[in-house]
Amino acid sequence: MNVQIAMDSETIGSAVQKATLVRDYVDVIEMGTGFLYRNGLSVVTEFKHLFPEKKILADMKLVDGGKHLAEDAFNAGADIVTVLAMGEYETISGAVQAANERGKEILADLIAAGDYTKYKDKMDEIGVHYVCAHMAVDTEQSDNNIEDFLKQLKNIKFKAKLALAGGIKTSNIANIAQYSPDLLVVGRAITQADDIVAAAKMFKEA
């Protein structure tokens, strides 16, 4: 599995420090939605300069203006941009067009989507590069189980690569690993761990 570290509540300085420490154990560095809101797309450029060998994901969760906003992120240095799967067909297809023109990728986030099956034809036809089962941070304390989200995603057999985000912990990684998602998105379980290097290594080797 490829591992993505999500930078959300960090300052730029602490995010750089943490990304440097776990450099050997992560494949993608995410500029989280809040991180982008606070700092702008310039952080994408900064992180791509500092970590040129890593993919940089801009978690923009686009739901309108897909093509031109994705272009802005790619031009800033992003390798992957996120859209919301529930967005309009034209929004997502525009973002995919922008990605394909540059050899980049689009991740369609299924957060709050409910039944994933109704998105299969749409995602397959548009040609998104990833679909992501995502448990929202605001619902992590509910009865939802991230493994159930992943199981549903795996069973549908999207053409795209499979990603998983939200609710991933050291306590459930062994169960998650058996489903072999292509991309594992981990935030606080790494960034707020007592030993973030050991945590990142554990997820990478799961």
N, C-alpha and C positions, 0 to 999 in steps of 0.2 A: 504493500500500500504506500502511496505517496502521502506525505504528511504536510498539512498546511497549518502554519501558526497564525492565529488571528490577533491582530493588534487592535484593541478596541478602546479601553480606558487609559492606556498608557500615554505619557507625554512622548514627544518625538525622541527626546534623549533616552528615555528608558526603553522605548521600543527598539531603538538602534542597539542599545546595550544587550537586550534580551535576544534579539535576532542574531547578534554576533556570537553570543554564547552557544546558541543551539544550531549554528550554521551547518554543522556536519550531519544533523538529524532531521532537517526539514527540507522540503522540496519547493514549497510555495510560501511566500510571505504575504499575508493578507493585510491590506489597508482597510480596516473595518469601517462600517458605515459612519459611526460616530467619529472615528478618527479622521475620516475624510471631511465630515462636516466641520470639524474644528480647525482643520489644517489646510484643506484644499488639495487640489490635484498636485501641487508642488511636492507633496510628500511621496507621491508615486515616482516622480523623477528622482528625488533624493535617494529613495531606497533602491531603485534600479541602478543608480550610480554606485551605491555602496555594496550592493549584492548582485552583480551582473550575471552571475551563474544561476541565480534563483529566478523562478517565475514570480512576478508580482501581480497580485490580484487586487483589483479595485472593486470593493463590495458596494456598488452603486445602487443595486436593487432597482434598476430602471423599469419604469412602468409607463413612460412617455418619452418622446424625443429619442428613441432608441438609437438611431443611426448616428446623429450628430454628437450626442453625448458619449456614446461609445467611442467615436472617433477622437473626441477630446481626451479620453482616458488613454487610449492606445497611443496617441501622439505624445502624451506625457510619459509614456514608458510602460504602461500596463501590458501584461501578457494575457490576462484573463479579466473579463468584466462580467458582472452579474446583472441579470434581469429577473423580474418576477414572472414565473410561469403563467400566472393568471392575467398578465398583460395582454394587450391587443396583438393579434397575429402580426400586424404591420410593424409594431414597435419591436417585437422580438426578431422578426426577419430582417429588419433594418440593422439591428445590432449585429446579427450574424453576418450580414453582408459586409459591414465595416470590419469585422474580425477576419473574414475569409480574404478580403482584399489585402490584408497585412500579415497573413499567416499567424493570426492570434486566435483566441478562443472565447466562447461565451458559455457561461454557466447559468442555467435556468433554475432559479430557486423556487422550490415547491412549498415554501413556508406558508402556512395558513390555507393550503390548497384543498385540504380535505381528502376526498377520494382521488388518488393519483391516476387511476385508470382513465379518467376523462381527459387527461392531458397527453396521453401517449401518442395519439395520431397527430396532434398539433406539434409536439416536440419532435417527433420523428420526421414529419414533413418539412418543418423549418430547418432542421439539421443543427440544433444546438449541440455543443460539444460535450457538455456535462448536464445532467439533471441532479439536483441535490435535495435529498430528504433532510428537512431542517426543523428541529424543535426550537421554537422561539424561546429566548431567554426569559420572557415574561411568563411562560407556561412550564418552565422546568420543574416547578414545585407541584405540578398537577399530577394526576395519575397516569399521564402519558409515559410511554416507554420508548426510548429512542430506537431500541431494537425492533419494535413493531413497525416504526416508520421505515427502517431499512429493509425489513422483510417484505413489506408491501412493494417497495421500490424494486427490489431484486426480482420478485415474482412477475412483475409487469413486463420485464424484458424490453426496456427502452433501447433504442439504437445507440444512444449516447452513453458515455462513461458515467459511472455512478459515484456521487459524492455524498458525504454524510456530515451534518453539522448540528451542534447543540446537544447538550446532555451527555457528552462523551467524557468518561472518567476512567481513572486507573482501575476502578472496580468492575467496569463492564467491558473493557477493551477486549478481553479474551473472547467473550461471546460475540462482540461486533466483528472481530477479525475472521470468524468462521464464514461470514458472508462476503468477504474479500471486496469491500468497496475500493474503487480506484483511487479515491481521494478522501482522506480523513481530515476534517477541519476541527482543530482543537484550539480553544482559547484559554480560559482560566486554568484548565487542568495542567497547562504548561506554564503560562505567564505568571500565575499566582502560586505555583508549587514551591515548596521549601527548597527543592533542588531542581531547577528548571532544566538543567542539562540531563539529569537522570530521567526526568519525566519525559522529555522529548525522545530520548534514546529508547525508552520503554515503548512508546507509541510507534516509533519507527520500526522496531524489531518485533512488534506483535504479530 
